[in-house]
Amino acid sequence: MENNGEIFNRIQASGIISLNLMDYKPDVAVVEFDIVPYLYMGMVLREKEFRESMAGIDWKAYEGKVVSVFCSADAIVPQWAYILIGALLFPYAQSVAYGRAASHETRLWAERIAGEDFSLFTDKKVALKANAAIPDELLLLATQLLMGKVSALMYGEPGMPKMIYKRR
């Protein structure tokens, strides 16, 4: 369709703003710290040996890194062990969290989204851009932050979004 010699862009005319949550993904590499190598037979924490092992680690090697601490074995690990590791990592690491790298990255991603000022979307039509790489919990977080602000919330591409919510 033409309008005075210009091509009419239906997507632009719709006023739909595309919000790509991938733009908030942190650009960090998460280092995993598995405590299994520091357990007796990979299953039992012996306090004296564990503390000696922790004392022998060069924690400066984690300077500025994002570290996820976990146990990959089905071992019973007392909570103080994680506290000890955290106490040793916190002076050096940029971020420390319990769990695997993917959950840590998702948590950091969620913090970035939650810290964003979405007031610029007030009374606007917003489409959350579809991308299978975006964890579902982040889509729910964005929905929570946008509800009450936007006049319409959609999912997909601006040209053919799926309507999720429309203020009446």
LINRASUL-V302889 format. One record per residue. N is the residue number from 1. D_FIRST is the distance of its C-alpha to the first C-alpha in Angstrom with 2 decimals. Layout:
n->N d_first->D_FIRST
n->N d_first->D_FIRST
//
This chain:
n->1 d_first->0.00
n->2 d_first->3.79
n->3 d_first->6.79
n->4 d_first->10.07
n->5 d_first->9.60
n->6 d_first->8.60
n->7 d_first->6.21
n->8 d_first->5.65
n->9 d_first->8.39
n->10 d_first->9.19
n->11 d_first->12.65
n->12 d_first->13.49
n->13 d_first->12.47
n->14 d_first->14.68
n->15 d_first->17.66
n->16 d_first->19.22
n->17 d_first->21.82
n->18 d_first->22.93
n->19 d_first->26.73
n->20 d_first->28.24
n->21 d_first->31.94
n->22 d_first->32.64
n->23 d_first->32.50
n->24 d_first->35.70
n->25 d_first->37.58
n->26 d_first->40.81
n->27 d_first->41.46
n->28 d_first->45.03
n->29 d_first->47.20
n->30 d_first->49.39
n->31 d_first->52.96
n->32 d_first->54.70
n->33 d_first->58.36
n->34 d_first->59.91
n->35 d_first->63.39
n->36 d_first->64.61
n->37 d_first->66.32
n->38 d_first->68.39
n->39 d_first->69.65
n->40 d_first->72.87
n->41 d_first->72.03
n->42 d_first->68.39
n->43 d_first->69.14
n->44 d_first->71.64
n->45 d_first->71.57
n->46 d_first->74.98
n->47 d_first->75.00
n->48 d_first->77.32
n->49 d_first->75.64
n->50 d_first->72.17
n->51 d_first->73.02
n->52 d_first->74.62
n->53 d_first->71.53
n->54 d_first->69.30
n->55 d_first->71.71
n->56 d_first->71.42
n->57 d_first->67.65
n->58 d_first->66.32
n->59 d_first->63.88
n->60 d_first->62.88
n->61 d_first->60.92
n->62 d_first->58.39
n->63 d_first->57.93
n->64 d_first->54.35
n->65 d_first->53.23
n->66 d_first->51.49
n->67 d_first->54.02
n->68 d_first->53.91
n->69 d_first->57.36
n->70 d_first->58.00
n->71 d_first->60.51
n->72 d_first->59.37
n->73 d_first->62.53
n->74 d_first->63.47
n->75 d_first->66.14
n->76 d_first->67.36
n->77 d_first->66.69
n->78 d_first->68.16
n->79 d_first->65.84
n->80 d_first->68.00
n->81 d_first->67.05
n->82 d_first->63.39
n->83 d_first->64.55
n->84 d_first->66.75
n->85 d_first->63.98
n->86 d_first->61.68
n->87 d_first->64.45
n->88 d_first->64.87
n->89 d_first->61.15
n->90 d_first->60.05
n->91 d_first->61.72
n->92 d_first->59.72
n->93 d_first->56.50
n->94 d_first->53.27
n->95 d_first->52.71
n->96 d_first->54.83
n->97 d_first->53.93
n->98 d_first->55.42
n->99 d_first->53.58
n->100 d_first->51.68
n->101 d_first->49.30
n->102 d_first->46.13
n->103 d_first->47.17
n->104 d_first->48.16
n->105 d_first->44.84
n->106 d_first->43.05
n->107 d_first->45.35
n->108 d_first->44.60
n->109 d_first->40.86
n->110 d_first->41.27
n->111 d_first->43.28
n->112 d_first->40.52
n->113 d_first->37.93
n->114 d_first->40.44
n->115 d_first->41.21
n->116 d_first->37.64
n->117 d_first->36.71
n->118 d_first->33.76
n->119 d_first->33.88
n->120 d_first->30.74
n->121 d_first->28.89
n->122 d_first->30.43
n->123 d_first->28.14
n->124 d_first->25.16
n->125 d_first->23.18
n->126 d_first->24.55
n->127 d_first->23.95
n->128 d_first->27.00
n->129 d_first->25.85
n->130 d_first->27.27
n->131 d_first->29.99
n->132 d_first->33.08
n->133 d_first->35.17
n->134 d_first->35.02
n->135 d_first->38.09
n->136 d_first->37.59
n->137 d_first->39.93
n->138 d_first->37.60
n->139 d_first->34.67
n->140 d_first->37.09
n->141 d_first->38.24
n->142 d_first->34.74
n->143 d_first->34.09
n->144 d_first->37.36
n->145 d_first->36.57
n->146 d_first->33.11
n->147 d_first->34.13
n->148 d_first->35.00
n->149 d_first->32.79
n->150 d_first->29.22
n->151 d_first->27.36
n->152 d_first->25.87
n->153 d_first->26.93
n->154 d_first->25.03
n->155 d_first->25.83
n->156 d_first->23.81
n->157 d_first->20.71
n->158 d_first->18.33
n->159 d_first->15.47
n->160 d_first->17.83
n->161 d_first->20.89
n->162 d_first->23.77
n->163 d_first->24.69
n->164 d_first->28.32
n->165 d_first->29.10
n->166 d_first->27.64
n->167 d_first->29.83
n->168 d_first->30.58
//
